[in-house]
Amino acid sequence: MLGVVSYHAGILDGGFVGVDVFFVISGFLVTGLLWAELERDGRIDLGSFYARRARRLLPAAVLVLVVTVGLSVVVLSPLAARSAVDDAVAAALYVGNLRFAAVGSDYLAGTAAESPVLHYWSLGVEEQLYVLWPLVVVAAALRWRPSHHPPARAVAAWLLGAGGAASLALSVHLTETSPPWAFYSLPPRAWEFVVGAIVALGAGGIARVVPTAAAPALSLAGLSAIAWSAATYGASTPFPGLAATVPVLGTAAVLAAGGVSSGHGVSGLLGRRVPRLLGRLSYTWYLWHWPLLVLGDRAWGPLGWVETGAILLWALGLAWLTSRVVEQPLRRAGRLTARPAQTLLGGVGLTAVALAVAVVAAATLPDLTGGRAVTTPALAVEKGAQAPAGTSPPATRATSTTTTLSPVQLASAAVAPAVAGGTAQDEVPSNLDPPLARAAGDKARPFLDGCHQSWTGTATSGCSYGAPSGATTIVLFGDSHATHWFPPLEQLATARGWRLLSLTKTTCPPVALSIFSPVLARPFRECDEWRREAVARMRAEGPVLVVFGLARHYGPEYRFDVLGPVWPQTLAEQVRLVREAGPEVLVLGPVPKPSTSMPQCLSEHLTDAVTCVQSEEGTVQRPLVDAERRAVESAGGAYVDVTPWFCEDRLCAGMVGNLLVYRDDNHLTTTYARWLAPAVTAAVDAALAAG
């Protein structure tokens, strides 16, 4: 528990392994109790088992959930509060883990940190296991008789071990292919419970094999394994997978040592008053600390060490009060203990209360569908328009005077009226696309099908869309902001029978510059390796065009300065390196970055949406655009300033008609990116023509 709290408080990067420790202990305790009942009575009383679990878990969980929902409505923005209520409904039904897995929340990277009930995912895993575990134990026993014919523990342990091995194999596979499902779902986590169960079943044999004198060393070794993983693991650790075996086996060692000698070494230390008190309060402390941290951060801004410490102590006090007033009286109630059916009925009632509170809370939130419906006209780019003398086409290799607007200028002129209307739009329309409640999930295909590489991924194979190999090929290259442009490029490739190759990686800009990753807390070696592999792939594929897309809001935590001379120089170096392979290069300029999450802002200003309009000066660094243009053109590439696609008259829109521009505080929605397809097509054609 201390590990998990330390992790959430930002103290211990690998403290999340505390949940794995809990899973092992849970498997140990529950299996020991079930097997003892099976040996004693020849059967397992399922009603009593489920009633005991309900008395232990439900009252405190429902209390914290109800309080959290109420505070969320008060503290969070309407959009965040609605999401929290939806999460609370899933948590009340003990399927919160499945919801977080389905939406792709990355627990270790903090992408799920908006939810004040995120921590209920582990309760979902535990409760789902408790529904099945008595049946698993009975099945592992094969057959049973009265107490004078007890079932064979060794056989059961082997059978459970086989199932655990399959679960571990699934965990390793999903950790690589689908991390959210590996982290949140029961099947790839079940092996951790199995390890605890095997220790419980083999307790007698372990005591006969391990000398009493060796128990303290075994216990210390196990505790050291847990501490090492908590101290060295972090967001870059592929988890759970094989990495989880260290804290899991360490916990098994501590439990095994405790069965051999419970009064010495680490076991004796853990049995003292303060550790035992924290152990008794661990469940309720776990429930209270996370929502208080999340909501405190939203209410008072980023929390410092003093505020974080105060909140954790406050949560500990609430845990003690909850234990005294709620948990202990209900667990000791003789009437409920003697009548499991009443306990189960009460559990259903508590769940119904939590759901009812969520429904009422949802009803108090504003309707996010907004006002009257509007329509954004399709973007049409005219040809042959005239420009004043001296106008410079933005996508050519060199500046020159011309009397005819370039295709990119024509596209920008076509976008301008709609964008200008968006900057003056007061109401969020009822047909906003995507709706505010679904904005976060409006991601391009590479984010969803695994082609967009995360922090530790370096693969460049596959990720081909449109026509098969041999067709005209274009490449999308860059970080997550490159993936902005996947929808219109895919639309263009489909229309022309081209092949689109998507090569994108999180926080890895296409510049010849080694950077530091604040997430991995070390030099970003995977980025360097991935860029080399991407260039090699381009040389092998022979594309006609490579489109660069990249974010420009990298801060000092990456240990370089976007506004300094190094950035445009290294961008030019990367352009030259790619052009050596033969393709033309098109670099798309910076997308204006809002100062806050646009969906959140609009949800708070449904009838005064102009509040969310940003100034161009605050979202676009004009000197950076000019420096990048000069550097790219000097390297033989084409450069397009995309600012006019978002801003007009020095104001940048958060929505254009019924189209939502951003899905968060920096990424475009696929809907708006598709609307820009004619402008992107014009930029592509200009780059190819200039070459």
RONU-519885 format. One line per 10 residues: number of its first residue (from 1); their letters; for each residue x, y, z of C-alpha. Coordinates in steps of 0.1 Angstrom, whole numbers. Example, Ala and Ser with C-alpha at 12.3 -4.5 7.8 and 13.67 -1.06 7.14 Angstrom:
residues 2
1 = as = 123:-45:78; 137:-11:71
***
This chain:
residues 691
1 = mlgvvsyhag = 0:0:0; 28:24:9; 43:17:-26; 11:26:-44; 6:58:-23; 42:68:-29; 37:62:-67; 6:83:-68; 23:111:-48; 51:112:-73
11 = ildggfvgvd = 77:99:-48; 84:63:-60; 83:57:-98; 79:20:-94; 55:21:-65; 27:7:-87; 41:-28:-80; 23:-26:-47; -8:-37:-65; 9:-68:-77
21 = vffvisgflv = 20:-75:-41; -16:-71:-31; -28:-96:-57; -3:-122:-45; -13:-117:-9; -50:-119:-18; -45:-152:-37; -26:-165:-7; -52:-156:19; -83:-165:0
31 = tgllwaeler = -70:-198:-13; -58:-207:22; -93:-200:37; -111:-218:9; -89:-249:10; -92:-251:48; -130:-251:44; -128:-277:17; -106:-300:38; -128:-294:69
41 = dgridlgsfy = -163:-297:54; -158:-313:21; -174:-284:3; -172:-246:0; -202:-225:11; -203:-200:-18; -230:-179:-2; -209:-173:30; -178:-167:9; -194:-140:-13
51 = arrarrllpa = -211:-125:18; -177:-122:36; -162:-105:5; -192:-81:3; -189:-71:39; -152:-65:36; -152:-45:3; -185:-30:-5; -194:-6:23; -162:15:22
61 = avlvlvvtvg = -159:13:-16; -195:26:-21; -190:54:5; -158:67:-12; -174:63:-46; -205:84:-36; -184:111:-20; -160:112:-50; -189:116:-75; -203:145:-55
71 = lsvvvlspla = -170:163:-53; -163:156:-90; -195:175:-100; -184:205:-79; -147:206:-87; -143:193:-123; -153:208:-155; -186:195:-169; -168:173:-194; -144:159:-169
81 = arsavddava = -172:154:-144; -193:135:-169; -164:112:-176; -158:107:-139; -195:98:-134; -193:73:-163; -161:58:-147; -179:57:-113; -208:37:-128; -183:11:-142
91 = aalyvgnlrf = -165:11:-108; -197:5:-89; -204:-26:-111; -167:-37:-107; -159:-34:-144; -139:-2:-142; -108:-21:-152; -125:-31:-185; -136:4:-192; -100:18:-187
101 = aavgsdylag = -87:-10:-209; -113:-3:-236; -105:34:-238; -67:27:-239; -58:45:-207; -21:43:-200; -18:40:-162; 20:43:-161; 21:73:-184; -6:91:-165
111 = taaespvlhy = -31:94:-194; -58:81:-171; -50:106:-143; -81:127:-151; -103:100:-135; -107:103:-97; -118:66:-96; -89:52:-117; -77:32:-87; -110:11:-87
121 = wslgveeqly = -95:-8:-116; -77:-31:-91; -109:-37:-72; -125:-47:-105; -98:-73:-111; -101:-86:-76; -139:-89:-76; -140:-106:-110; -115:-131:-96; -135:-137:-64
131 = vlwplvvvaa = -165:-146:-85; -145:-174:-102; -119:-184:-77; -140:-207:-54; -150:-226:-86; -113:-227:-97; -102:-241:-63; -129:-268:-64; -120:-277:-100; -83:-279:-90
141 = alrwrpshhp = -91:-303:-62; -105:-327:-88; -126:-345:-63; -132:-343:-26; -145:-364:2; -153:-358:39; -124:-346:60; -109:-381:63; -102:-381:25; -88:-346:19
151 = paravaawll = -81:-334:-16; -44:-336:-28; -28:-302:-24; 1:-311:-47; -22:-320:-76; -42:-288:-71; -10:-267:-70; 2:-283:-103; -31:-276:-120; -32:-240:-108
161 = gaggaaslal = 4:-236:-118; -4:-247:-154; -32:-222:-156; -9:-195:-141; 18:-202:-167; -8:-197:-195; -19:-164:-178; 18:-153:-176; 23:-161:-213; -8:-141:-221
171 = svhltetspp = 5:-112:-200; 39:-112:-218; 21:-112:-252; -4:-85:-244; 22:-63:-227; 38:-60:-261; 8:-59:-283; -20:-43:-262; -6:-28:-230; -39:-15:-216
181 = wafyslppra = -55:-49:-217; -24:-65:-202; -24:-40:-173; -61:-38:-165; -78:-71:-174; -81:-102:-153; -67:-130:-176; -32:-116:-178; -32:-108:-141; -46:-141:-128
191 = wefvvgaiva = -11:-157:-125; -2:-133:-97; -31:-147:-76; -20:-182:-86; 15:-176:-72; -1:-167:-38; -24:-197:-40; 5:-221:-47; 23:-207:-16; -8:-213:5
201 = lgaggiarvv = -13:-248:-8; 24:-257:-3; 28:-241:31; 33:-274:49; 58:-286:23; 77:-253:24; 80:-255:62; 95:-290:59; 120:-281:32; 131:-246:44
211 = ptaaapalsl = 150:-246:77; 137:-222:103; 171:-205:104; 169:-197:67; 135:-180:69; 148:-145:78; 172:-146:48; 144:-158:25; 121:-131:38; 148:-104:34
221 = aglsaiawsa = 155:-116:-2; 118:-113:-10; 115:-79:5; 146:-68:-14; 131:-79:-47; 100:-59:-40; 120:-28:-30; 143:-31:-60; 114:-32:-85; 97:-3:-68
231 = atygastpfp = 129:17:-69; 139:9:-105; 107:5:-124; 89:34:-140; 69:45:-170; 94:29:-194; 91:-5:-179; 70:-29:-201; 45:-39:-174; 32:-63:-162
241 = glaatvpvlg = 48:-90:-185; 80:-106:-173; 89:-75:-152; 61:-83:-128; 77:-116:-119; 102:-98:-97; 78:-82:-72; 54:-112:-74; 81:-138:-66; 95:-115:-40
251 = taavlaaggv = 61:-114:-23; 59:-152:-25; 92:-155:-8; 81:-132:21; 49:-152:25; 67:-185:24; 92:-173:50; 64:-162:72; 50:-197:71; 83:-211:82
261 = ssghgvsgll = 90:-187:110; 65:-159:117; 83:-142:146; 117:-134:133; 134:-112:107; 112:-93:83; 81:-112:93; 86:-101:129; 91:-65:118; 59:-65:97
271 = grrvprllgr = 41:-79:127; 47:-49:149; 21:-24:159; 25:3:134; 29:-20:103; -2:-39:115; -22:-7:119; -12:5:84; -21:-30:71; -56:-27:87
281 = lsytwylwhw = -61:7:72; -45:-1:38; -77:-8:20; -96:24:31; -64:45:27; -61:32:-8; -97:42:-16; -95:77:-2; -60:89:-12; -64:89:-50
291 = pllvlgdraw = -96:109:-54; -84:135:-29; -51:139:-49; -68:142:-82; -96:165:-71; -71:185:-49; -49:191:-80; -79:202:-100; -92:225:-73; -60:242:-62
301 = gplgwvetga = -36:237:-91; -4:216:-92; 2:202:-58; 36:207:-40; 51:184:-15; 35:201:14; 0:199:-1; 5:163:-12; 17:153:22; -13:170:39
311 = illwalglaw = -37:153:15; -22:119:22; -25:125:60; -60:136:55; -68:105:35; -52:84:63; -75:101:89; -105:94:67; -94:58:64; -92:54:102
321 = ltsrvveqpl = -127:70:106; -142:48:78; -127:17:94; -141:26:129; -175:38:118; -183:17:87; -160:-13:82; -156:-28:117; -193:-25:128; -205:-42:96
331 = rragrltarp = -179:-69:97; -187:-77:133; -225:-76:130; -236:-110:142; -269:-109:123; -252:-103:90; -226:-130:97; -252:-156:104; -274:-147:74; -253:-144:42
341 = aqtllggvgl = -284:-138:21; -291:-106:39; -255:-95:34; -257:-102:-3; -290:-84:-6; -275:-54:13; -246:-55:-12; -270:-52:-41; -286:-23:-23; -253:-5:-18
351 = tavalavavv = -245:-9:-55; -279:4:-64; -272:35:-41; -239:42:-59; -256:39:-93; -285:61:-82; -261:88:-70; -242:86:-103; -275:91:-122; -285:120:-101
361 = aaatlpdltg = -251:136:-105; -252:132:-143; -286:149:-143; -271:179:-126; -244:184:-152; -251:207:-182; -261:192:-215; -230:191:-236; -249:189:-269; -250:227:-270
371 = gravttpala = -273:250:-289; -286:251:-324; -271:229:-351; -248:245:-377; -229:231:-406; -194:237:-418; -194:239:-457; -171:215:-475; -138:230:-483; -133:237:-520
381 = vekgaqapag = -101:251:-534; -105:272:-565; -78:275:-592; -66:304:-613; -72:332:-588; -49:362:-590; -27:376:-563; -11:410:-558; 24:414:-572; 50:403:-547
391 = tsppatrats = 30:375:-531; 53:345:-523; 40:310:-526; 46:293:-493; 53:258:-506; 81:265:-532; 118:259:-529; 126:297:-531; 107:329:-527; 98:347:-558
401 = ttttlspvql = 73:373:-570; 42:360:-588; 8:373:-598; -10:340:-594; -19:325:-560; -2:292:-553; -24:262:-546; -16:264:-509; -26:301:-508; -58:293:-526
411 = asaavapava = -65:266:-500; -57:290:-471; -81:316:-487; -108:290:-489; -103:281:-452; -103:317:-440; -141:325:-440; -150:293:-420; -121:299:-395; -131:335:-391
421 = ggtaqdevps = -167:324:-383; -153:300:-358; -135:327:-339; -167:346:-335; -189:316:-326; -207:321:-293; -226:288:-289; -213:252:-290; -235:236:-317; -257:206:-308
431 = nldpplaraa = -242:187:-338; -206:193:-329; -184:167:-345; -170:149:-326; -192:156:-296; -173:169:-266; -179:137:-246; -162:117:-273; -134:141:-283; -106:123:-264
441 = gdkarpfldg = -111:91:-284; -112:108:-318; -78:96:-329; -62:86:-362; -59:50:-372; -22:46:-363; -30:55:-327; -56:27:-326; -40:-1:-346; -6:0:-330
451 = chqswtgtat = 14:16:-358; 21:47:-338; 51:37:-317; 51:45:-279; 81:56:-259; 99:23:-260; 88:10:-294; 112:12:-324; 94:-9:-350; 90:5:-385
461 = sgcsygapsg = 76:-27:-402; 41:-28:-416; 20:4:-412; 12:5:-449; -22:18:-460; -40:22:-493; -26:5:-524; -2:-25:-522; 36:-24:-526; 47:-12:-560
471 = attivlfgds = 22:17:-562; 33:53:-559; 43:57:-522; 42:87:-499; 54:86:-463; 42:104:-431; 71:109:-408; 74:124:-373; 59:125:-338; 23:124:-327
481 = hathwfpple = 17:157:-345; 26:140:-377; -4:117:-371; -26:148:-372; -22:146:-409; -28:109:-414; -66:112:-421; -63:137:-451; -32:119:-464; -50:86:-463
491 = qlatargwrl = -80:102:-481; -56:115:-508; -38:81:-512; -71:63:-515; -84:87:-541; -53:85:-563; -44:48:-558; -13:56:-538; 3:38:-509; 7:56:-476
501 = lsltkttcpp = 34:45:-452; 30:59:-417; 61:62:-396; 53:80:-363; 65:78:-327; 55:95:-295; 76:126:-286; 102:118:-313; 104:147:-336; 120:142:-371
511 = valsifspvl = 151:162:-364; 187:152:-364; 189:157:-326; 193:133:-297; 169:143:-269; 162:135:-233; 129:118:-224; 113:131:-192; 90:101:-192; 118:76:-194
521 = arpfrecdew = 140:99:-172; 170:92:-195; 184:99:-230; 158:89:-255; 178:62:-273; 147:46:-287; 140:78:-306; 175:78:-322; 172:41:-332; 137:46:-345
531 = rreavarmra = 147:75:-367; 176:56:-382; 153:26:-389; 127:50:-404; 152:65:-429; 164:30:-438; 128:20:-445; 123:50:-467; 154:42:-487; 141:7:-492
541 = egpvlvvfgl = 106:18:-502; 115:45:-526; 87:70:-519; 81:101:-541; 73:123:-511; 79:124:-473; 57:146:-452; 72:158:-420; 49:166:-390; 61:176:-356
551 = arhygpeyrf = 52:193:-324; 69:225:-314; 61:227:-277; 90:206:-264; 101:223:-232; 133:224:-213; 126:190:-198; 137:176:-231; 170:194:-227; 170:215:-259
561 = dvlgpvwpqt = 154:248:-270; 129:248:-298; 133:285:-302; 171:283:-304; 193:279:-335; 198:242:-330; 162:232:-338; 160:246:-374; 195:234:-381; 188:198:-371
571 = laeqvrlvre = 154:199:-389; 173:209:-420; 198:181:-414; 170:156:-412; 155:169:-444; 188:165:-463; 192:130:-449; 158:120:-461; 162:137:-495; 194:117:-501
581 = agpevlvlgp = 172:87:-506; 154:104:-535; 120:117:-523; 107:152:-522; 102:165:-486; 72:186:-474; 74:201:-439; 42:212:-423; 45:241:-400; 34:242:-363
591 = vpkpstsmpq = -3:237:-355; -13:265:-330; -13:251:-295; -42:261:-272; -33:270:-236; -58:245:-222; -78:214:-233; -102:227:-259; -130:202:-251; -127:210:-214
601 = clsehltdav = -129:247:-221; -159:245:-244; -177:223:-219; -174:251:-194; -185:278:-219; -213:263:-239; -230:296:-246; -199:319:-246; -175:298:-266; -155:328:-277
611 = tcvqseegtv = -139:326:-243; -120:296:-256; -107:315:-287; -69:319:-285; -47:347:-298; -23:338:-326; 6:354:-307; 0:330:-278; -2:299:-298; 22:303:-327
621 = qrplvdaerr = 59:314:-325; 62:335:-357; 101:337:-355; 102:299:-353; 81:295:-384; 103:319:-403; 135:302:-391; 121:267:-400; 111:279:-435; 145:292:-443
631 = avesaggayv = 163:261:-430; 140:237:-448; 141:255:-481; 179:257:-478; 180:219:-474; 159:214:-506; 125:209:-489; 91:226:-492; 76:243:-462; 40:252:-455
641 = dvtpwfcedr = 29:275:-428; -4:260:-417; -14:288:-393; -41:302:-418; -59:268:-415; -66:276:-379; -63:313:-374; -78:344:-390; -72:380:-381; -48:370:-353
651 = lcagmvgnll = -74:348:-336; -73:309:-336; -105:289:-334; -113:260:-312; -142:249:-334; -151:258:-369; -189:256:-375; -198:222:-363; -163:208:-364; -142:205:-332
661 = vyrddnhltt = -106:214:-340; -88:199:-310; -93:166:-291; -71:179:-262; -47:208:-257; -26:201:-288; -38:172:-310; -63:177:-339; -95:157:-342; -96:134:-372
671 = tyarwlapav = -128:152:-382; -112:186:-386; -81:171:-402; -103:154:-429; -120:187:-436; -86:201:-443; -79:174:-469; -82:198:-499; -56:221:-483; -33:192:-475
681 = taavdaalaa = -37:179:-511; -27:213:-524; 4:213:-502; 13:179:-515; 8:188:-551; 28:220:-547; 57:201:-531; 57:175:-559; 55:201:-586; 83:221:-571
691 = g = 105:190:-573
***
